[in-house]
Amino acid sequence: MLQRRAHPAERALGSMRHRRAAIMLGREVGRAQRQRGRARGAGEVQIDSAIAAAPRSRAATPGAAHDFDVAGALWTLVRTDFKVRYHGTVMGFVWAMLKPLAMFVVLMSVFTFVFPSQDDYALRLVLGLFLYDYFQEATKTGLVSLHAKGYLIGRSRFPRWLLVVASTANPLLVVLTASGAILACLAVTGRTPAPLALALFLLYLLLFSAIVIAFSLASSVLFVRYRDLNQIWEVAVQAGLFVAPIIYPIDVLPERYHRLVYLWPPSSVIEFSRAVLLDGAPPSLRAHLCLVAATAASLAAGIAVYRRFGPGVPEHL
């Protein structure tokens, strides 16, 4: 079948329409990029201002002596991260607390209905899931923290490990909010934990945060060299969800396998937290000493790896 050749005027009109569409598309893309850039730019300005106002650091590794305003810079990084994360939303920072509360209500409703005959199963599951979610999200963001904030490393001189520590703030706020909801649920049901139990639970969260920071310090400086670490760790934490005694009670496993389960860092924190909050039976002194020793060893290893590879980070960004 013969096709009619387009008239030159028609071809010119079609070309003009294509150019007009391309121009409009370019304008829309540019507008979206400017909106995202304003949020990021505001964060950069605030961070740069705080760093410029602080005394210059003499060291760039955790644990080293320096006269840098660490607390002020860390607070600025955390605050700016929250502003950028929730930029453009109506409720802003409220979402950081609303999401874990909503998830808590959903999980409690579902598992209380599905497993009504098993005492405390829903609370045990929810507590384990939120603790593990903190470990998963904080280590994943910590792993890529230096790479994601690389634009700050080349522009300002400050302890770079602050970027790693600040990246774990949002997951920590989520688990703290969820913990508050769990404690409120226990109080409503007349099972308010004793002051000692609350103090031990806060200690577990503190040690857990130290383990997360230790891993993030080491993995962040390795990720800029080996970009496959992100994918490997994502698979590892997904598999680790079934290693930790979250869905199943650890008693279903033979006792000889318990030590292997406790080698996975979230396992001990999850079991210890359940013991003090839900069972009212704190672990033994020996178990606490093992957890403290494991945390100290993790911090020592993380700081050692960071000091070894940290100075070369700008070369790989």
Stockholm file with secondary structure:
# STOCKHOLM 1.0

chainA/1-317         MLQRRAHPAERALGSMRHRRAAIMLGREVGRAQRQRGRARGAGEVQIDSAIAAAPRSRAATPGAAHDFDVAGALWTLVRTDFKVRYHGTVMGFVWAMLKPLAMFVVLMSVFTFVFPSQDDYALRLVLGLFLYDYFQEATKTGLVSLHAKGYLIGRSRFPRWLLVVASTANPLLVVLTASGAILACLAVTGRTPAPLALALFLLYLLLFSAIVIAFSLASSVLFVRYRDLNQIWEVAVQAGLFVAPIIYPIDVLPERYHRLVYLWPPSSVIEFSRAVLLDGAPPSLRAHLCLVAATAASLAAGIAVYRRFGPGVPEHL
#=GR chainA/1-317 SS CCCCCCCHHHHHHHHHHHHHHHHHHHHHHHHHHHHHHHHHHHHHHHHHHHHHHSCCCSCCSTTSCCCSCHHHHHHHHHHHHHHHHTTTCSSTTHHHHHHHHHHHHHHHHHHHHHSTTSTTHHHHHHHHHHHHHHHHHHHHHHHTHHHHTHHHHTTCCSCTHHHHHHHTHHHHHHHHHHHHHHHHHHHHTTCCCCHHHHHHHHHHHHHHHHHHHHHHHHHHHHHTTCTTHHHHHHHHHHHHHHHSSSSSCGGGSCGGGHHHHHTSHHHHHHHHHHIIIIICCCCCHHHHHHHHHHHHHHHHHHHHHHHHHGGGHHHHC
#=GC SS_cons         CCCCCCCHHHHHHHHHHHHHHHHHHHHHHHHHHHHHHHHHHHHHHHHHHHHHHSCCCSCCSTTSCCCSCHHHHHHHHHHHHHHHHTTTCSSTTHHHHHHHHHHHHHHHHHHHHHSTTSTTHHHHHHHHHHHHHHHHHHHHHHHTHHHHTHHHHTTCCSCTHHHHHHHTHHHHHHHHHHHHHHHHHHHHTTCCCCHHHHHHHHHHHHHHHHHHHHHHHHHHHHHTTCTTHHHHHHHHHHHHHHHSSSSSCGGGSCGGGHHHHHTSHHHHHHHHHHIIIIICCCCCHHHHHHHHHHHHHHHHHHHHHHHHHGGGHHHHC
//
